[in-house]
Amino acid sequence: MEAVPAAFSAAAADLAAFRWSYPIEASPLDPPRRVAPHGAAVIAEITANDVTVTSGKFILFCNPAGQPAWGGPFRCVTYVTAAIDYGDFDECLGAVGWSWLLDAFAKHEADARAVGGTVTASANRHFGELADRPSSAEIELRASWTPALPDGAGLAAHLAAWQDFLRLASGLPLEEAEVVPLLRPLR
């Protein structure tokens, strides 16, 4: 069995130690084994009224020999689904969802290379015998990128960017967003 590279151990430790903001609940997940010799993963959920509104997986792969398509020894892969209000559905949601991820990389100075993926926005409206079911909509992101992690350092910036994406997909403000409570009705 191949020894675990120190760079992967450092990056995996960053993943295990990352402090997720409320209301994100994250827990370790076994990564797929066939993609790379080393991997670490988490599954995260955001719930509202005991219903999961957003769920996602973040997987870090490491192949010390590299992969030509990766352009480095590491690759991050994510899959996120988020329920959205049916009335907010718009054909532009795919492009907007993708911009959330890219903007989050820039905001957190996460050096992401070879970024690729898809965003699917779908709406469901029921008819006939199913007409009494509520309409629903969802956005789904599948993406991967090569993080620049010299000696395994720097994964926290990618995790912070992914966390921002989860919050935005859920319709939540970013953690540092200032919300001013309205103490009394305006007159």
C-alpha positions as CSV (number, residue, x, y, z in Angstrom):
1,M,0.0,0.0,0.0
2,E,1.3,3.5,-0.9
3,A,2.3,5.7,1.9
4,V,0.1,8.7,2.6
5,P,1.8,11.9,1.3
6,A,2.4,14.6,3.9
7,A,0.7,17.1,1.6
8,F,-2.5,15.1,1.5
9,S,-2.4,14.5,5.3
10,A,-2.1,18.3,5.8
11,A,-5.0,19.0,3.4
12,A,-7.2,16.3,4.9
13,A,-6.5,17.7,8.4
14,D,-7.7,21.1,7.1
15,L,-10.9,19.4,5.9
16,A,-11.5,17.7,9.2
17,A,-10.8,20.8,11.3
18,F,-12.8,23.3,9.2
19,R,-15.4,25.1,11.3
20,W,-18.7,25.3,9.4
21,S,-21.0,28.2,10.0
22,Y,-24.5,27.8,11.3
23,P,-26.8,26.3,10.1
24,I,-24.5,24.0,8.1
25,E,-24.2,20.6,9.6
26,A,-21.2,18.6,8.1
27,S,-19.9,15.1,8.8
28,P,-17.2,12.9,7.4
29,L,-18.0,10.8,4.4
30,D,-16.1,7.9,2.8
31,P,-14.8,9.1,-0.6
32,P,-15.0,7.0,-3.7
33,R,-11.9,4.8,-3.9
34,R,-11.4,4.3,-7.6
35,V,-10.7,7.9,-8.6
36,A,-7.4,8.4,-6.8
37,P,-5.2,6.6,-4.3
38,H,-6.1,9.1,-1.5
39,G,-9.3,10.9,-0.7
40,A,-11.2,12.6,2.1
41,A,-14.8,13.9,2.0
42,V,-17.6,15.6,3.9
43,I,-21.4,15.7,3.4
44,A,-23.1,18.9,4.5
45,E,-26.8,19.8,5.0
46,I,-28.8,22.9,5.7
47,T,-32.2,22.3,7.2
48,A,-35.2,24.5,7.8
49,N,-38.2,23.3,9.8
50,D,-36.7,19.8,10.0
51,V,-36.5,19.6,6.1
52,T,-33.2,19.4,4.3
53,V,-33.2,22.4,1.9
54,T,-29.6,22.0,0.7
55,S,-27.2,19.1,0.7
56,G,-23.8,18.7,-0.7
57,K,-20.7,16.6,-0.9
58,F,-17.2,17.9,-1.0
59,I,-14.5,15.4,-2.0
60,L,-10.7,16.0,-2.0
61,F,-8.8,13.5,-4.1
62,C,-5.0,13.2,-4.2
63,N,-2.9,11.3,-6.7
64,P,0.8,12.0,-6.1
65,A,1.6,10.9,-9.7
66,G,-0.9,13.5,-10.9
67,Q,-3.6,13.2,-13.6
68,P,-3.1,15.0,-16.9
69,A,-6.6,16.5,-16.8
70,W,-6.1,17.8,-13.2
71,G,-2.9,19.7,-13.8
72,G,-1.7,18.8,-10.2
73,P,-1.9,16.1,-7.6
74,F,-5.2,17.3,-6.0
75,R,-8.7,17.6,-7.3
76,C,-11.8,18.9,-5.5
77,V,-15.2,17.5,-6.6
78,T,-18.6,18.7,-5.4
79,Y,-22.2,17.9,-5.8
80,V,-24.8,20.2,-4.3
81,T,-28.6,20.3,-4.5
82,A,-30.8,23.0,-3.1
83,A,-34.6,23.4,-3.1
84,I,-35.7,26.9,-4.2
85,D,-39.0,28.6,-4.1
86,Y,-41.0,27.6,-7.2
87,G,-41.9,31.3,-7.7
88,D,-38.2,32.2,-7.9
89,F,-37.5,29.8,-10.7
90,D,-35.8,31.4,-13.7
91,E,-33.9,30.0,-16.7
92,C,-30.9,32.2,-15.7
93,L,-30.5,30.3,-12.4
94,G,-27.8,28.0,-13.9
95,A,-25.6,30.9,-14.9
96,V,-26.3,32.6,-11.5
97,G,-25.4,29.5,-9.6
98,W,-22.1,29.1,-11.5
99,S,-21.2,32.7,-10.8
100,W,-21.8,32.1,-7.0
101,L,-19.1,29.5,-7.1
102,L,-16.6,31.5,-9.1
103,D,-17.3,34.6,-7.0
104,A,-16.7,32.6,-3.8
105,F,-13.3,31.4,-5.1
106,A,-12.3,35.0,-5.8
107,K,-13.6,36.3,-2.5
108,H,-11.7,33.7,-0.5
109,E,-8.6,33.9,-2.8
110,A,-9.0,30.1,-3.4
111,D,-6.6,29.3,-6.3
112,A,-8.9,27.1,-8.3
113,R,-7.6,25.8,-11.7
114,A,-9.2,23.8,-14.4
115,V,-12.6,24.6,-13.1
116,G,-15.5,22.8,-14.8
117,G,-19.0,21.7,-14.1
118,T,-22.7,22.0,-14.7
119,V,-25.6,23.7,-13.0
120,T,-29.1,22.4,-13.6
121,A,-32.1,24.4,-12.6
122,S,-35.4,22.6,-12.8
123,A,-39.0,23.2,-11.9
124,N,-41.8,20.7,-11.3
125,R,-45.5,21.4,-11.6
126,H,-48.0,18.6,-11.2
127,F,-51.1,17.9,-13.3
128,G,-54.1,15.6,-13.4
129,E,-54.2,13.1,-10.5
130,L,-51.1,14.7,-9.1
131,A,-52.4,18.3,-9.3
132,D,-52.8,18.6,-5.5
133,R,-49.0,18.2,-4.9
134,P,-47.1,21.4,-4.4
135,S,-44.9,22.7,-7.2
136,S,-41.2,22.6,-6.5
137,A,-37.9,23.8,-8.0
138,E,-34.3,23.0,-7.4
139,I,-30.8,23.9,-8.4
140,E,-28.1,21.3,-8.7
141,L,-24.3,22.0,-9.1
142,R,-21.7,19.4,-10.1
143,A,-18.2,20.9,-10.3
144,S,-14.6,20.0,-10.0
145,W,-11.4,22.0,-9.9
146,T,-7.7,21.6,-9.1
147,P,-6.8,23.5,-5.9
148,A,-3.3,24.9,-5.7
149,L,-2.2,23.4,-2.4
150,P,1.5,23.8,-1.9
151,D,2.6,21.2,0.6
152,G,-1.1,20.6,1.3
153,A,-1.7,24.1,2.7
154,G,-4.6,26.3,1.5
155,L,-7.7,24.0,1.5
156,A,-9.5,26.2,4.0
157,A,-10.0,28.9,1.3
158,H,-11.7,26.4,-0.9
159,L,-13.9,25.1,1.9
160,A,-14.8,28.7,2.8
161,A,-15.8,29.3,-0.8
162,W,-17.8,26.1,-0.9
163,Q,-19.5,27.1,2.3
164,D,-20.5,30.5,0.7
165,F,-21.9,28.6,-2.2
166,L,-24.0,26.4,0.1
167,R,-25.4,29.4,1.9
168,L,-26.2,31.3,-1.3
169,A,-27.9,28.2,-2.9
170,S,-30.0,27.9,0.3
171,G,-31.1,31.6,0.1
172,L,-29.2,32.5,3.2
173,P,-27.0,35.6,3.6
174,L,-23.3,35.1,3.8
175,E,-22.1,34.9,7.3
176,E,-20.6,38.3,7.4
177,A,-23.6,40.0,5.9
178,E,-25.0,42.7,8.2
179,V,-28.6,42.3,8.9
180,V,-30.3,45.2,10.7
181,P,-33.3,44.0,12.6
182,L,-36.5,46.2,12.3
183,L,-37.4,46.9,15.9
184,R,-40.8,48.6,15.2
185,P,-43.0,49.1,12.2
186,L,-42.2,52.0,10.0
187,R,-44.8,54.8,10.1
